[in-house]
Amino acid sequence: MNNHYDIVIIGTGTGGSTMAYKLAASGKKILILERGGFIPKEKENWDAHEVVTQGRYRPNDIWYDQDDKPFKPFIHYNVGGNSKMYGAAMFRFRESDFEEVQHFGGRSPAWPLPYGVYEPYYTQAEAMYSVHGKRGVDPTEPWANNEYPLPPLSYEPLIQELNAKLEQVGLRPFPLPMGIKLPQDLSKTEAPVMLENFDGFPDPTDSKADGQVMALRPALQHKQVTLVTHARVQKLETNASGTRVTKVIAEVKGEQIEYHTELVIVACGAVNSAALLLRSANDKHPNGLANSSGQVGRNLMLHHNGSLVAFTKEPVNDCVFQKSLGLADFYHNADDSEFPLGEIQLMGRNDPDTILWLAEKIYPGVPYSQLKQMTLDFWLTAEDLPSPENRVTITNDGHIKVYYYRNNYPAYERLKEKLKQVMRKVGELDNRFKDIQWAGYDLDISGMSHQNGTLRFGADPRSSVLDLNCKAHDLDNLYVVDASFFPSCGAFNPSLTIAANALRVGDHLLQNVLNTVPVENEFQTA
């Protein structure tokens, strides 16, 4: 068996799959290793009880918190990574997200590269991931040189009416930028796909623009690109001087296999990428690979995320797909806050078990068939701030241990109150939304929501793990292209930024490392 490859990519989420797509036409021999397998297309894909309550597609991993309490992280190991289950909201970070910003909980540091460096790659990523949206509506939106590739998703009647009421109370709601590839976008001769179960569900129609569908699948059309599934990478081995990674050691379906390579690209997710480098300690890197700064695993950020569900007095919500509207008026500040609060989105419907649980004290005994029409589901996000004490470590027996303490939480709590205030004003204009009762939940450490920041990039090797091209300062051929590189995380979904950065790093690799003339991929994704 010839186990030598020019490039090994570890992980097939948004970062790994986008990088595979970028490099696929280079002519290099590329191996892609994925810890999980393919999610089968089966009726359970859209069974809310199976997917959400039973966790059908979640692994049985056990991690530990700072108090050594075990928890099961809400992550997924499968081809396409967490992108198979994401909600496909594809936001650009705002210009201020690349700058130093003061928050309730402290300072969000500036990125070493400004928004302008990422703008052309955001444009490429939006085209690649078939993003539907509309420029010029969201007041916080950064400048862009191109329109969205596709128009926004149409609001259903109730959402259209809510949009109008929000504008009446002085706000500027906007259509969510959504990565979705619908046959009706491109053809009038194909049956349309009608979306429903979406956030947190795999999509058997392949309409969700996830990493596997939009990037990995076309990359694998190239004969020199190979995917190996059920391959858990255990460690990376270096040459004797510790300057280059030479081997990737993986357990593939119970068998240990060594892969030799010239270039390694890690994209396991922020927690697992840090854990992999820590597990790869050797004589030249005694504290973990690429860890001369002591920063590997530190500055873990998760976003402050959660759901608020508005329970109306009467059944009013007949929406099938309500994930279409956003509100960012409080992103930079508010009338009673000089500091940023965050952003609000309508989310896909919460599953029946969750709605019944939330309604226990409000409408006990009311069946879900009725409650479904009495609920409007919101998703709120506030910025988490980097802290060296929030970190990923490895226990003596090899388990992942996460130290995490909330910071900047007042912004999130104030954001909740803002939403309630807004809906009270809406209720004064529309009796359907009057006297709303609220219930909801916040994601805790087990949610692992939008994990990022454990291998931050920067110009100074003393305070960062990766350089400006996301190469490890300490090694000549190790790159990282998941959200680990984030110095800060804003308060918007990170997927588009991950994809844009992978395209940026891919350009660097093609032009400066692989000495390959940049080529256009001969396949189209839109």
N, C-alpha and C positions, 0 to 999 in steps of 0.2 A: 504494500500500500504506500503510495506517494503522499505523505502528509505535509508537504511543503507548499506554502501559499505565499504569494506576494503580500496579501493583506488579509488579516483576520478581523472581522467585525463581531463584537460580542453584544448581542441584544437586538431585538427587532421592533422595538417601540418606535415612536416618531423619529427620534434621533438616529438610531441605527438603520432603520429602513430608508430614511431620507438620504443618509450617507451612501447606502448601498446603491440607491438610484443614481446618485450623483457620479459615483465612480464606476458604475457598471460598464459603460462604453469605453473605458480607458484601455481595455485590452489586458489588464492585469488579472492574474488568477486570484479570485476573491473567495474566501470562506466566511460564511455567516453562521454563527452559533447561537441557537435559541434554547433556553432552558426548558421551555414547555413544548407542547405540540400544537397542532391546529385545533381550534374550537370547531367541533362538528356542526354542520348545519342541520338542526333538528328542531322539532316543535317546542322543545324546552327553551330555545333561545329567547322566546318571548313570554315564557311562563314566569310571571313576577314572583310567585312563591318559590319556585325552583332557583331562580337567578339571585333574588335579593335575600329572601329569608334563609334558604338552604345553602346559599353560596356555591351553587353547582360548579362554577368555573373558577373558583378561588382555590389557591393552594392550601395545604395544611401546615404552612410555615408557622412556627412559634418564635416570636421575638420577645425581648424583655425590656421593661422600662427602667428608669433610674432607680426604682425601688425593688428591682428584681421580680416584678410582677409580670407573669407571662401574658401576652396578648397575641391575637391572630390579626396580622395586618391586612387591610383591605387593598390588596394588590392582586395582580394577575400575571402568571407566567404562561404565555402562549404566543404563537406567531402573531405579530402585531403588537405585542405587549399590552400595556394599559390602554393604548389607543383603540383597541377593539371594544372597550367598554366606555370610552369617554363620551361626553356630550357633544363633541365636535364644534364647540364655540371657539372660533379662530381669531383672536384679537391681536392686534399690534400692541406692544407696550407703548405707553404715552411718552412723549419727549421727556417729561419730568421724571419718569421712571429710570432714565439713564443718568439723572443728576442727583446731587445730594438733596435730601428732603428731610425736614424735621417732622417728627410724628409725636403722638402722645407718649409712646414708649421709648423714644430716643431717635437716633439718626439712621436714615436709610442711605447707605453710601452711594457715591457716584460710580457708574461703570467706567472702566478704563477706555471704552470706545463709546462715541456718542450715537444717538439715534440715526444720524445721517449715514453712518457706515452700514447700518442694517436695512435702511429703507429699500434699496434695490433687491435685497434678498427676501424681504417681506413680500415684495411684489411677485417674485418668482414662486415663493411658497404659497401665496394665495392662488396663483394659477395652478400650481401642482395639486393643491388640495381642494380645488373646485369651490372656492369660497363665494357664498352668496352674501351680498351686503349692499350698503348705500353710503357713499361719502357725504360729508357735510351736514349730518343730522346730529351726531353725538358732539356735544360741545367740548369734550376733552380729546377728541380724535386728533392724532398727529397728522402732519402734512404727508401727502402721498403724491407720487408722480403719475399714478395710473388709477383708473376707476377699478372697482371690484370686477372680477371676471364675469360674475353672474349677478342678476338682480336679487334683491332680498326675498326671502320666503314671504308669501302672502299671509297677512294677518287673518285669522278667522274672525267672524263678526264680533264676538265678545272682546277680543284683543284689540280690534280696530276701535271699538267704543272706549275701551280703557285708555288707549293711546290718546284719543281725543280729550278725554277728561283730564289726563295728566298734563296735557298741553294747556288746558283751561286753568289749571291751578299754578301755571307758571313754570312747568318743567319741560325738559326736552328729551323725551323718550326716543329711542332709535331702534331700528331692526338689528337683531343680533347677527354678527357675521358668522355664518354657519358653513362648515365644510361638508357638503353633501353633493353626491353625484347622482342626479335623478334622470331617468330616461326622458322625461318630459321636458327637461332643459334643452335637449339637443334634437329631439325628434317629435313629430306629431303623429308618427306611425307606430309608436311603441306604447304599450299599456303603461299608464302612470303608476308610480309607486306611491302609496299613501302611508306616511310615517305615523307611528304611534309610540310603541315602547321603544325608547331611544337612549336616554341617559342611563348608563349602567347596564345596558343590554348589548349583547352581540347582535349584529344585523345580518340575517341570512340572505337579504336581498343585495348585500354589498353596496347599498346606497350611502352608508356612512363612509365618509372619506377618511379612513384610518390609514395607519402606516402600511399595513399589509396590502390593502387593496390599491392604494394610490402610488406606492413607492416600491415595496418589496416585490410584488407580483411582476411589474414590468422589468425590474432589475433581473429577476430570475429567467427572463427570456434570453439572456446572454449566456452562452454555453460555458463560459469560463467562470460563471458565478455559481457557487454551490451553497445550499442551505442544509445544515444538519440540525435536526430537532432533538428534543430530550437530551440536550447537551449542557450539563451544569459545569461551568468553568470553575475549577477549584482554586487555581493560582496561576500567576504569570511568573516565568523564570527568566532571569537575565543572563547575559554573558558574564565572564569572570570579573570584569572590571565594574559591572553594575551599570553600564551606560546604555544598554539596549535590551529590550525584551526580545528573547530568541525563541521561547517556547510558550505555548498556551496549553495548560494541562486541564483536560476536561473529562468528566465522567459521562459517558454516552451509553444510556440504557444499561447501566451497571458495569460497563467496561471502561477502564482508564485509558485514555488515548492522548498522545502528545502530538501537537501540531506545531510545526516550525514555520516561522514567518519573518518578513522584513519590516512589517508595519502592523501595529495593533491599534484598533479603535474601539474604545469601551463605551457602551451605551446600555448599561444594565438598570438604569434608574438611580437616583441620587444616593439612596441608602445602599443598594447592592453594589454600585460601582465603588463607593468608599470601602465597603466591606471587602471587596475583591482585592483592592490595593493593600489593605491592612493584612489580609491573609497571605499576601505574597511577600512578606518580610523575608529578608535574607541577610547575609553578613554585610553586604554593602548598603543595605537599606534596613537596618535593624528595627526601625519603628514603623515599617510598612513601606511599600513601594511609593516613590515620588513624595516622600514625607519629610524631607529635610527641614521644611518650614514648621512642622508639627501641626499643619492645618488640615491634613486628610481626615475627613469625617466631621470636621467642625463647621459651625455656621449653618446647620440644618434649618431650613425654613419649610413650613407646611401650608401657609395661608390660614387665615381664620375664616373658616367656611361653615355654612349651615343653612338649614331650610326654615323659613317661616311660612306657615300655611294659614291663609285667611279662610275662616269658616263663615260663610254667609248665612243669613236667616232662611233664605229660600233657595231652591235649586236654580242656579243661573248659568252654570258653566257647562256648556255642551261641546267644548273644544276637544278635538281629537289630538292635535299637536300644538301645545301651547308654548313651546320653547321658541319664542320668536321676538321677544321685546326686552330691551335693556334700559337701564337708567343710571347715568354716571354724573348727575348734577352735584353729587356730594363727594366726588372723587378727590378733588383738591382741597376742599373746605366746605363749610356750610355757614348759614346765617348766624349760628351760635357756636361755631368752631373754626378756629384759625388753622387747625390741622386737618389733614386728609381723613376721610372716613372710609371710603371704599365704593364698591359698585353693586348694583342689584340687577338680577335677571329673573325673568320667568323661567322656570325649569320644566323639564318633562314631568309628567304626573308621578307623584309618589305612588308606591305600590300599595295594594289594598291592605296588607297587613300593617304597614306603617300608618296609613290613614285611620284604620280602626283603633290602633294604639293611641294615636294623638287625640282621637275624638272621645276617648273613654270618659273623661270628666266633663266634656262639653255637650256631647250628644250620645249618652250611653244607650246602647241598644239599637241605634239607627243603623240599618244595613249599609254596606258599602255602595250598593247600587244607587242609593239616595245621596250618601255623603260625597260621592264622586262629583256630583253636580253642585255641591255646596262648598267646594274647595277651589282655591286658587293658590298655586304653589310658587313660592319665590325662593331664589337662591342668592345668598349674600356672601360677599367676599371682602375682607379687609386685609391690609398688608401685614405680614409677619416680618420681623426684623432679624437680621443676622446677629447671632451671639455665639462666641466661641464655646460657651458652656452647653449649647444645644448641639449635640454631637452623636455620631455613630461610632461604636466601638465593637470589639469582638471579645467574647468571654473566653476563658481558658479552654472550654470544651467546644469552641468554634461557633457559638450562637451569636446572633446579632443582638446588641444591646443599644437602646436609644435613650439618651438623656435629652429630655425636652421640657422646657418651662415656658409657659405662654408669656408673650410680651405684646405691647401695643393693643391689648384686648379692649381698652376703653373705646377705641375707634370702632370696633365691631359692635359693641353694645350700643353705642350712639347711632350706628347705622340701622340697627333694628328699630330704634325709636323713631328715626327719620321715616322709615317705611310706614310705620303705624300712623305717624302724623300725616303723611301724604295720603294714605287711604282714608283717614278721617275726613280730609278735605274733599276727596273724591266722593265719599259717602254723602256729603252735603249737596253735591250736584246730582247724585244718582242713588236713589233709595236702595237699589240692589246691593250697594256696597256700604250701606249704613249699619252701624252697630255690629261690625265684624268682631268675631272672637278669634283669638290667635293661639296657635300651638306650634311647636317646632322642635328642632334638635340641632345641636352643634356637633361638628365632628371633633372627636378627641384624637389622641395620638394614634389610635388604631386605624383611623381613617386614612392616614398617610396622604392627605390631600395635597396634590400638586407639589410633591416633595422636590426640593432643590437645594443648591448651595453648598454641598459638602466638599466640593473640589473647586473652589472659586478660582476664576482666572484674574490675572493682573500682570503688571510689568515688573513687580518686585518679588523675586523668589523667596524673600524672607516672610512675606505675608500672604502669598498665594501659592496654589499648587500647580496651576496651569499658566502658560504664557498667553499672549493675546491671540494666538492661533489655536488655543486649546490643546497645545502640546505640554506634557509634563515638563516642568523646569529641569527636573533631575534626570530625564531620559531622552534619548534622541529620537525615539520612534513610537512613543505612546501618546495617543490622543484620546480625548473624552468629548462626546457630543450629545449627551443627555443634559438634563437641567442641572446637573452637578456644578456646572461652571458659573451659574448665576451669582453675582455679588449681592444682589437684592432681587426682590421678586414682584414688585408692584402689587396690584390687586386684581389683575386680569388673568384669565386662563393662560397657561404658559406654552401650549402646544405650538402655536404659530412661531413663537420666538425660538423654540427648540429647532423647528424645521428650518427657519431662516438661518440660524447659526450653523446648522449642519451643512447647508448649501454654501455658506461663507467659508467654512473650514475646508469643505470639499474643493472649492476653487483654489485655496492655498495649496492643498495637497497636489492637485493636478498640475499647477503651474510651477511650484517651487520644490516639491519633494519627489513626485513621480516623474517629473520632466516629461509630461505628456501634454501635447497640444490640446487645449480645451476643445471638446466636441459637444455637439448637440445630441441629446438622446434621440434615437430614431423613432421612439414610440411617444405617443401623446397620452396624457392623463386626463385631459378634460373632454 
